[in-house]
Amino acid sequence: QVHLVESGGGLVKPGGSLRLSCVVSGGFYGAFTMGWYRQAPGKQRELVASIGSSNELNYADFARGRFTLSRDYAANTVDLQMNSLKPEDTAVYYCNLELYLTRSTHWGQGTQVTVSS
């Protein structure tokens, strides 16, 4: 059973930085995409950034240049470094894992990020 556990959310002032971390446990195999989504109140969940099993990176337009996704293969973590945060980045951020062989989607419990002065 795959489990995703996020950490690192919190309250930060505009212009500040946060680093989110997601630990993936339980093991998996085959092609995959893992990354981060976010959902602000009253809005749909949206992709922030993802990395594929061939290390291809994908960023949402709002994240490009400010956010950096990285994966630690040994620790099986995927981190999101967020810089130059804006109030509109306020949302619950979710770690995501898509497994193509089993056609399954896995989510973490979410971590709140609030950007406010």
C-alpha positions, 0 to 999 in steps of 0.5 A: 500500500502506497502512502504519501505524507506531506510536511513543511506548510505554514504561514509566511509573509509575501516574498518569503519561502517555504519548502514542502516535502513528501515522503512516499512509502510502500514501494511501487514500480513501473512508469509514474508521475509524482508531484504537487497539486494545490487547491485554494478555497472555492477553486479546483485542484490544480497542478503545481509541478510534477516529475516523471519516471524519466525525470521530465519536469513539468511546471504550471505557468504560475510556478515556473521561475519561483518554485523548484521540484526535486526528487531524492531517489534514495529517500523516496521524497519529492520536495517543492521549494517555493520562493517569492511567495504571493498571497494567491499561492495560499492553498492546501498543497497535496502530494500526488503519485500517478502509477500508470501500470496499475492506473492508480492515483495516490494523494497525501493528506495535504498541507496548508500554505498561507501567504499573508502579511 
